[in-house]
Structures are given as C-alpha cells and as structure tokens.
C-alpha cells in the first residue's frame, strides 16, 4: 500500500480508478461473504464502490474530451491567386493564417471563435502588395460558412476579392487603401492648419516608416507630417539621399505633401525629381524593363506640380495629365470640329521645343481635333503599368504601314477625365473599342486586318521609347471617337 500515493499522484484519475476496480472492489466483494460484517453494511459499501467507479469513468471521459476535442467553432477557407511577393494578414484575434508553401501565393485560413460568429459580422484582413500599397477587406460572415470551405480569390485587375461558397459568388471591394493615397481629407482653405510638436521622437517615427505593417507606416507618415517644420530637415535629408530605402523615401514624400505650404531647397527638389524620373511608368514597358511604381511617382509629381486632390474618380496619370484629360486651362480653346488628315501627315509635323508647363497646350497642334484612318497594329490597357487605365493603341497609315502613331482613350473613372466636358464622347469611344477588342494589360494584336477611323485631340508626348510611337511624339489623346471599318 505504500506505493499507492505515488501511483495516484502519477496517474491521477486513472490510478484512482484502478484502485477502486482492482483493490477496493475485491475487498468489498470479500466483505459480502464475511459473516462478521452486517449484511446491510457490506452491501452498501459494495454498491458505493461501484457508484464511485461509475463517477470516475464519467469524469475521465469528460476530461479526456475536454483535452482532445476542440471547443471552438471554426470556419475553414483558402485564399488564392496572390503572387509570391504579396502577403495576406490580419490583426483580428480570431483569424488564423498559414501560407501554403507548395503553392506560392495561396493561404489556408480559419476563423476560430468560442461560439458561432453572428451572421453579418465583418472580419477584416489586409492584402499587402510589393509596391507599398495595401488593401483592407471586410468579409461578412454567413452562417453557411460553417458547413463548407470558403474560397477567396484575388483579382489583381479590379483589386477585388471573389468569394466562392456553396455555389454562390460574391465580390468584395476594398474597404480601405492603406497606402500613400489613403490620407485623411479635410476642407481646403477653410481652417488654417496648425501642427503641434508631437511627443513621439523623430527616430521612432522614421523607424516606423520602414515597418512591415502598412497601418504602422501610414500612421508614421501622419505623425511625421504633424511634426511640421520640426520634421522638415530630416525629410529633406531622406529625399536628398539616393541610398535611402524606398519606404523612407515614400514616407517622406507623403508627409511632405500632407504638411502643405512648405518650401524646400533646390537640392531636395532635385531629389524629388530624380525619384519621379526613376519610378515613373512608361507604357509598354514591363516591370522587368523599368522600375515602374505609380505610387511614389504620383506623390513626387504631386509635390513638383502642386496637383490638387481629385474632386471625382480615382487619382490617375502622371505627365501632362490635365492636357491628356481635357481639363487644362486651354481646353476651352480647342476646336472640336475634326480635320481630315492622315497618319503620315501628322507624324511629319514639327515637334515643339518644350512641353512645359505641364498644364498648358502647344499651339496650334494641340488646339485642333483630327480624324485619321489607321490599321490596328497592337493595343493594351495600361492599368498594370502606370495606373492611368488608358487604352494604349498603335495604328499605322493604311497606305504606309511603316508610318505609325499612338492614340489613347482615357478611363472615364479617372480623376480629371470625369470632370472633362468631353467625358461622354470619351466614354462612348472607350465602350466601342472595348466591345470590339477587349484590351488586357498585355499587348494584343488583332487576328485579322482591321481598319479604324479615329477622332481625337492632337497631343505631343514625352519620348519613352514606346513601340509604334511617332518620330515627333504626336498622339491623339484623348480619343473622342472610334469607328471600326468593316
């Protein structure tokens, strides 16, 4: 018996059960035949022993179930179609994530809670893209999610999440963009902005600018802007330093644009211009051919050219965007009656000596509308490259296929374009071309000879080595009409 305390301590309820079954049960059964013990007592002890055995068995099964069976409710799901350098994460306590390394860009996820999540509850998570943009999504929970796996698929062209579940399909648009464009809006010129000295140190802010968490970076940019003139010397040092990291440069630019009304040195302006030239996006170039990044390029251009926040649509375009969208200061002077001409004639016009300032037109070419016939050579939508969503189209003179030029149809959903007096004509031209050719972010060629009649406003572009560009850089931009000649 001296070993029983040790056995009970080691094996817990199992040792106690063993004691009742193999030791106490035998002794209580032997007491039933012992004439020296009253029958009433021996039977009671025997029955109590078996009752204890039953209670112990129930307790053991209960504790075993508690230890080995999950007691949370769980929704299982997958996320697909991310690239290897894109990530998926959440700050929610009840969302569990695991990257699927056998299939790069895919994840397994689970929503784990102590009880079923009420219908309609929104679970938030974030998709981080490599160009420092991140999108937050709110997934509404459905009670049917508990019955089968939920499949999420990222659509990179629309930046939406496609939810496939139990034969139903749903699209989730981003609820918030956690990037440089995600800044708080405030009425302009109504209340003067006063920046107070933040208690957060500059060293800490600049450390947070390089965080892997886009929310931390966003808040750090705002904190840096709140430093006002106190943070300006540090901002300028970053923008003058070619070796500074991408995130530091972007954070400094965003903060500088948030501060507003400040002046910087010529060296800083040169540094910002160098960033713009480095990251601006050229149509037709792949990410491997050029380090294209519309986020930092647009922030640099915003500072250099004092671009106002868009009043409608999403921010688009970089160089001469007001001219391209017919919202420049000379737009009302354009003769909208088209002149019949040819591609061969347009590409021999004299190129102007300069294209600055960015919001003015070059007379007389950019004050006229032209109609030309052209053979469709190749086309694409620029959504992947520079974020302005133009239809980029190369056409050739029907009588001289070596004479080519570019014509472009802007996206009516873009800033400035949606404000243009000609947005209806631009939209009609875009719908006509889209219905016939459905351009994608990759260059396509028609499967047969197709002739177009294109009407558009004259425009001189900067040279970017685009394939099919006219030797004098002339384009029709924007296109106001497209006819497919059958």
N, C-alpha and C positions, 0 to 999 in steps of 0.2 A: 504493500500500500504506500510505501514511502515514495514510489515513483509516480503516483497519480497526480500530485500537484504539478510536477514538471510536465507531464503529458497534457494536462488540462491547459497549462499556460502556453504550451507549444501548439497544440492543435485546436484550441478554442472549442466551439460548439460541437465539432466532430469528436473530439476527445470526450466531451461530456456525454454525447450520445452513446459512444462506445461503453462508457462507464455504466449507463443505465441499462443498456441492452445485454451486455455480457457479464456484468458483475452484480448490479442491484437486482436485475430481473431474476437471475439464478437464485440469489439469496431469498428474495420474496417468494419465489415458487417453492423453494425448500421449506419456507415457513408455513405453507399451506398444509403440509403433511406433519408438521410438528404439533403433537398433541399438547405440548406445554404452553402453546400460544393460543389465545382465544381465537376461534374461527372468525369472528367478526373483525378482529384487528388484522389478521393475516390477509383476509380477502381485500380489506380496504387498502392496505399497503400495496398489494399486488396491482389493484386497479389504478391507484395513484401513480405507480411506477409506469404503467403503460400510457396513462394520460400525459405524464412528463415526456415520455418518448415521442408521443404524437405532437406535442407542442414544440419539442426540439426539432422534429422533422420539418414542421411548417416554418419555423424560424430560419432553419438552414436554407430551405428552398427560397424563402423571401430574400434573405441577404445575398444568396448566390445570384438571384435575378437582378437585384439592385446593382451588384458589381459587374454583371456580364451583359445586361441588356441596356441599350440606350433609352433614356427617358426624355429626350428632346424630340421635337417634331422637326423634320428635315425636308427641305426642297432640294432636289438634285438638278444640276444644269451644266451646260457646256457653253463656251464662247469660242467662236471660230473666225478665221479669216483675218487675224492680225498678222502683221509682219514680225519677223524675229526681233527687230529693234523697237517694237511698240509694246507697251505693257498695259496691264489691267489690274486695278487695285481698288480698295475701298477702305474708308475709315470706320465703316459700320462694325459694331461689335459682333453681330450675328452672321456676318458673311465670311465664309471660309473659302480660300482660293488655293489652287495648285496648278502650276504651269505643267502642260503636257510636253515633256522634252522630246518625245518621239515624234510629235507633230508640232514643229515650231509655229508659234503664233496662236496656239489653241490652249484653252484653260478648262479645268474642271472647277466648278464652284458649288457651294452648298449654303443654304440659308438654314441656320440651326438656332432654334428657339425653345424655351421651356414649354411653350404652348403654341398652338396654331396661330400664325400671324393673321390678324383680321383682314378680310377682303378689302382691297383698295389701298392698303398700307404701301407707301413708296420706299423702296430700298435703293439707296444711292451708291453709285460706283463711278469710277473715272477711267477713261482710256487716254493714255499718255502717248503722244506721237513724237517722233525724233526731232521735229523742228521746233520744239519747245511749246507746242500747242497741246492742250489737254481739254477733253470734253467730259462734262459731268452728265450722267443719265439717271433718270428716276424710273425704276421698274415697278409698276403697280402689281402687287401680289394678288394672285387669284387662288381661290380655294381648290381649283382643279390642278394647281401646280403640284399638290401633294400626291396626286395619283400617277403622274408620269414625268419623265425628264423634260426640262425646259431647254430649248436650244436657242442661243443668241448668235447672230451672225453680223459682223461689222461690214457695212457698205461704205467703202472709202470714198466713193464719188459723191454720195449725198451726206456723208458723216452721220448716217442714221444707224440704229441697231434694229435688225429684223428679228422679231420674236416669233419662233415657231413652236407651237404647243398644241397637242391633241387635235391636229388638223386645222388649226386656226393660225392666221398670220397677222402680225401687228408691227407697225413701225414706231420706233421711239426716236424722236428728235432730241438733240442735246438740250438739257435744261439750262446749261450754263457753259460758257467757254472760259476755261481757266488759263488764259494766255494774255499776251500784251494788249490784245484788243478788249479784254474784259476789265474795263475800268469803270468806275462809278461816274455816272453822268450828273451834271449839275447845271442849272440855268446859267447861261453865259451873260456876263456883263450886267447882272442884276445885283449881286452882292460881291464886294471885294473879297478876295481870298487872302486869308492871313494864316501863315504857317507858324506853329509853335514849336519850340525846341522839344523834341521827343526825348523821353528818358532812356530810350534804347540807344546803345552805343553804335557808332558807325561801323566798328569792326564786326559787331554781331549782325548788323543789317547786311553787310557785304558777304558774310559767311552764309546767311540765309538765301542770298541771291543765287547761290550755287547748289541749293538743296535739290535732292531728287524729287521732292514733293512739289507739284505745281502750285498748290494752295499756299505753301510756305513761301515760294518765290513771289507769287502775286502779292501777298501781304507785305513782304520785304520791299517790293517796289513802291508800294503806297507809303510805307514807313520812311523810305528814303526821300520820296517827294515831300513828305511832311517836315523833313529837316530843312527844306527851303535853301536859303543861301549858305547855311552851315554845311550842307552836304555837297554843294556845288563844286568846290575844289577837288574833292575825291571823285566825283562823277567825271570831271574833266580829265583827271589823270587816267581813269579807265578808258575813256574814249580816245585818248591820245596814244594809248599803249597797244600796239599791234599784237602783242603777245597775250593780252588779256583773254580770258575764256569767253566763249560765246554767250554763256548765261550772264556773266558780268556785264558784257557789252550791251546785251539786250535789256537787262535790268536797269542799267544806267540811262539808256535811251528812253525807256518807258517813263522812268522817274523824271527825266528832263522835260518830256512832253507834258507830264502832269503838273509840273511846277508852273509852267507858263510865264511869259513875260520876262524871262531872264536873258541876259546876253552872255555869250561865251567867247573865248579867244578864237582868233583865226586858226590857230593850231588845232583846237577842238573841232571847229567846223570842217577842217581838212580831214580830221579823223573820222567824222560822221560821214562825210562824202566818200571816203575810202570804204567804209562799211557798206554804203549803198551800192557802190560800184562792184564790190566783192560779192554781195548777196542778191543783187537784182536778178530777175528771171528773164531769160531770153526765150521767145517762142521757138519751139522745135528742138531745143537742147534738152537732153536727158540729165538726170541728177548726177550721172557719172561724168558728163561732159562739162558741167558747170555747177558750182556750189550754190544752187538756187535756193533762196529762202525768203518767201514773200513776207514773213512776219517781221524780221529785223529790217528788211529792205523798206517796208512801208513805214516803219517807225522812223527810220533815218530820213526818208523822203518827207514825212510829216513835219519833221523839225526843219529841214532845209528849205521847204517851200511853204511852211506855215499852213498846212492843209487843215481846214476846219473839219469837225466831226460831221459825218454824213447825216442828212436830215431824213433820208429814206434809204431802204436797201442795206446791203452789206458793203463794207469798205472794199473797193476793188481798185485795180490798176496802179501804175507807178508813174512812168514818164508821160508827160503831156496828157494826163487823163481827162482834164477839163475839155481840151480840144477834141480828144477822141470821142467824148460823150456828148458833144454839142452843148456844153454848159459853160463855155469860156465867155469872156467879156465881149468877144466879137461875134458870137453865134448869131445874133440878130441881123448881122450884116450879110449872111450867107445867101447867095442866090440859089433857091431851091429848085429852079427850073433847070432840068438836066441838059447838058450839052452833049450831043452825039460825038463820040470820038473813038479812038482805038487804043489798044494797049501799047502798040508800037509808038504812037504819038505821045502818050503820057510819059513813057519811060525816057524820052529824049528831052523833056523839059529841064530847064536849068535848076539845079539844086540850090537852095538858099545857103548863104554863108554861115548862118547860125539859127538855132531853133529855141532860143531863149528870149524872153522869159517863158516859163512852162505853160502859162495860161493865155498866150496870145497867138494869133494866127499869122501865117506868112502869106501876104498878098502877092499876086492875085489868086494863085492856085488854090489855096485853102479857103477861099471865099466863093468857090464855084462847086456845083454839083455836076457829075459826069455820068454818062451811060456808055458802057462798053460791052462788047460781046467777047466771050472768052471760053476756051476749052478748060474744063475742070481737070487739074493735074493731081492735086492732093489736098487733104483737109484734116482738121482735128479740132477738138475743143481744148482750150488752154487751161482748164480747171486744175490740172495736176501740176502745171509748170509755174505759172505766175499769179494764179489766183484771180485773174480778171474775167475768166469764163468766156472770153471771146471765141467765136468760131473763126479759126485761122484758115484761110482758103487761098490756095495758089492757083492762078489761072494763066493761060497762055493765049496769045493772039492767034485766032483761027488761021490766019494767013502766014504766020511765022511762029512756030511753036517754040522757037528759041527766045522769043520776047515774052517774059513772064513778069508778073507782079503779084503782090499780096493784097487781098481785100479782107476786111474783118467785120463781123457782126457782133456787137456787144451783147451782154446779157441784160435784159431789162430789169432784172432783180438787183443789179449792182447800183451802188451809190452813184450819184450824178446822172447816170443813164435814166433812172426812174424819175428824175426831175426834168429831163430834157423835153422840150416842146415836140420833138420828133419821136418820142418813145413808142407811139403807136405804130409808126412806119417801121421802126427798128424791130419791134416785136413781130410784125407780120413777116418781115424778111427772114427773121430767125426761124419762125414756125415753118415757113415754106421750105427752107433749106433742111431743117431737122426732119421734116416729114419725108423728104426725098432721099436723104443720105445718112441721117442718124450719126453724127460725128462722135468719136470717142477720144479719150486723152492720148491715143496713139495715132500717128499719121495713117490715113487710109487713102486708097486710090480707087476710083470708080472702075467697075468691071468692064465697062464699055466706054466708047467715046460719048461724052456728054458736053453739050454747049450751054452756057448760061448767058443771060443778059443781066448785068449787074448795074445798079444805080447807087451811087454813093458820093460822099463829100471828099474832095481832094485832101490829102494829108501826107506830110513828109515825116518819116520815122527816122530814129537814130539807126545807124548800121549795127546789126547784131549778128551778121553772118548767117541770117536765115536763108534756108534753101528757097529759091524762087523769088527772092527779093529783087525789086527793080534796081538797076545800076544807080539811079538817082534817089532811091529810097522812097519813091512815091507809092502811096497806097490809096485805096478808097476806104475811108474809116471815119465815121461808121457807114456801113451799107444800109441804104434806105429801101431797097427793093431788090428782089431776086426773081427771075423767071427761068424756068427750065425749058429750053427749046427742044421740042420733041420732033 
